[in-house]
Amino acid sequence: MIGSFGKFKVAAILLFLIALAFYTVQFFISEDRSNNISRLGISFLSGDYRVTYTGYNGDKIWFVKDGKVTSVPDKGYYFFWVSDPKSGNKQYVQVPMTNTYIEEVN
């Protein structure tokens, strides 16, 4: 029978082992591979989004209305269509994944 202190020790050891496992995985996976894995989860987004690219010349912001933002992790770009506010025409946009942030707009 394990007392309350024994349960605490078991929980602490288990938490430590889980943290160590995550750290080990992060240590052995390259940063590029880690970025590719994280990009897979956001390959297809349907809805209304604000896409912000932060480059050397300042921020560039697009609003995707009732559309989708797609990505090809191997190429490192996001692709999407936006309406040009001046002409109303659809415009195809391609931005690098690095320094690009996608936020859902309600």
N, C-alpha and C positions, 0 to 999 in steps of 0.2 A: 504494500500500500504506500502510495506516494503522498507526502504531506503538501501543504500549500507552497512551501519553499521549494520543494522538489519539482512541483509543476511549473513554477516560475523559472527554475533553472532549465528545464526541458524546453520551455517556450523560448527562452533567450538563446539557447543553443540552436534550436530550429531556425529562428529568425536570423541568426548569424550565418548559418549554412546557406540559407536562401540568398542573403545579401552577397555572400562570397561567390555563389554560383552566378548571379547576375554580373558581378564585377569580372569574373573570369571570362564569361562570354563576351563582354564588351572589350576586354583586353585582347582577346585573340581574334576578334572580327575587325577587319580594317575599317577605317572611317568611311571609305567609299562604299564598301559593302553594306555597312550600317545605314548609310544614306539611301542606298538602293532599296533596302528592306523597308525603311520607313516610307518611302515613296509609293510602294505597292498598295498601301492602305488607302491612298487617296487618288487612285487612278481614274475613277469615274464619280463625279459629283453632279447630281441633278438638282436644280433649284436656283435660288437667287444668291449671288456671291459677289463680294468685293475682292478683286485680285490686285495686290499691291506689289510692285517691283521696286526695290530700293537699290538704285544704281549710283554711279559716281556723279551723275548729273541731277540727282534728286530723285524723289519718288514719282512713280507713274502709276496711276490708279485707273482700273477699268471696272465697270459694273456689268456682271453677267446676269441678265434677267431671264428667268425660266429656261435656263440652258444647262450645259454641262461643261466642266473643265476636265480635259483628259490629259494623260501624261504617258510618255514612253520613257521609263526609267533608264533604259540603255542609252538613249539620246540625251537625256537630261533636260528636257523641255516640257512646259505645259502648253497646251493648245486650247483655244476657245474662240467663240464668235461673240462679238459685241455689236450693238447698234451705234452708228456714228450719230451723235446728237445734232450735228449741223445738217447732214444730208438725210439721215434716217436709214442709210444703207447699212447692210451687215458688213462687218470688217473682221477679217481673220487675224488673230493675234497669237504670236509664239514668243514665250518668255523663258529664260533659263530658270530651272528649279531653285538654284542657289539664289538667295536673297529675294525670293518670292513668297508672299504670304497670302493665304486664301482664307477669307472669313465669310461665314454664312450671314446673310442679311435677312432679317425677318420682315 
